[in-house]
């Protein structure tokens, strides 16, 4: 399946109220787009003598793009008593959904957005996010230069309940 297929799937699932399925589809598209930007032979930013791994490509891409879209990633998050980032939690979520590990089940809870600001919190084993994060994640893919030929520009709808990637 292509990146456009994954975004189309995310949109359909979102429109049917299936936020978790939509999130997984859009995260798979994020993973593919991150590897377009940072192919396997890209030097690591933490150790340039080594190639950039999947986790670093995913988290670096998401950090760059979500920051560009105005999502605040500076708020410290704690998961299992350790500091973490939204990007790492999302990577863990997609990895565990595709190749489950019983020792680490991250549950995602969505709540309606109360405006344009994306709200993110971690409580116990739950990642609590406003549903407008789906839109921002979708736009990291649809607005990425690497996917310019796959997605034509569309007018941005207003309001907090956008379909992912629009």
N, C-alpha and C positions, 0 to 999 in steps of 0.2 A: 504494500500500500504506500502511496505517496504522502507527502506532507499535506498536500491539499485534501486528500481523502481523510486524513486524520482530523483536520480542522472542520471539514464538512460533517464528519461523525460527531465531533464535539458540539457543533451547532445544533444538530438534530437531537442529540441527547439532552442538551440544555433546554431546548424548546419543549421537551417532554418531561421536564422537571427532574431529570436524572443527572444531578450535579456531580456525583462521584464518577460516573462513567465519562462525563464530559471532561472532568479534570484529568482523568487518566489518558484520554485521547489527546488532549492538548499537550500534556507533558511528554507524550511520545513524539509529537511534532516538535516540541522544544528540543528534545534529545537529538533528533535528526538535524535540526537547524544548527544546533550548537556544533555538531560535527562538520557541518558545511563550513562554518566560520573557523573552526579549529580542527583541521584534519588530524588524523593520528600522528603524523610526522611533525606537528607543531611543537616547538620547544615549550616545556613547562615554564610557567611564570615563577614558580617557587624554586625550581632547580632546572635551569636551562640546559644542563647536560643530559636531561632525560626528556622523553616525549610526554606531552600533555595527556593525561589519562581521561577516561570518560567523566569521572566526577568533576575534575577541574574544568573540563570543557563545558559541562552542563552549568556548574555554579558560576563560572566566569561569564558565560553568555547571559544567564538570567540576571546576574547582578548588573551588568552593563545595560541591558535592555529595560529592566524594570526601573532602574534609576532614571533612564532617559524618559520613561513614561510617567515619572513623578511618584512612583511607589517608594515610600520611606522604608529603607532596609536597615536603618541605624538602631532600631529598638532591639535591645538584647533579649534573646529568647533562651529559655532553659528547657532541656529535654533530658529526662532521667538524671536530673541534678547537674548536668553539664551545659556550658554555654554552647549555643549553636546558632545557625542562621536559617532564614526561610529557605534559601536556595538548597542548603544541605537537607533540610526536612523534606522538601519536594523531591529531591533526588532519592532519598531513602524511601519515600512513598512509592515512586514509580518502580524502583528496583524491587521492593518487596511485593508489589502487586504482580510483577511479571515473574519473579523468582522468590517466592515467599520464604522467609526465615521465621521460625516460630518464636525466637527470642525477642523480636522487635516488631510489634504490631502498632503502627501509628494510625489512629483513627482521625478522620477529617469530619468536622462539623461546620456546616455553612450557616450563616445568618444573613438576613437581608442587609444590604448596604444602607447606611444612613446618610449618604451623600456620595461625593466623588472619592473621598479618602478610602483607601483599602485598609481594613482593620485586620490585624494578625495577632494571635495570642496562642500560647501553649498552656494547657492545664492538664496535668498528669500525662496521660498518653494520647491526648487529643490536641490536634492542630485546629484551632478555631479561626475561621477566616470569613470575611464578608464575601458574598458571591460575586462582587465586582472584580475580585482577583482573577476570575475566569476570563473576563474580558481582557484584562491587562496581559495575562499569559498568552491568550490568543493573538493579541496584537504584537507580542514579541516575535511571533512567527510570521504573521501576515505582513508586518511592516519591516521585517529584516531585509537588508540589502541582498542577502543570499537567496531570498525567495521572490525578488522583484518581478521575475518573469512569470511566476506562478499565481500571484495575486494582484488583481487590478485595484487601484485605489477606489475606495467607497466612501460616501459621505458618512461621517460619524453620527450615530444616533445620540440623542441626549437622554439623560436620566441614568439612574444607577443600575438598571437591569438591561444590560446590553447582551447580545449574543456573543459568545467568545470569538475574539478576533475581528470584530467589526469596528 
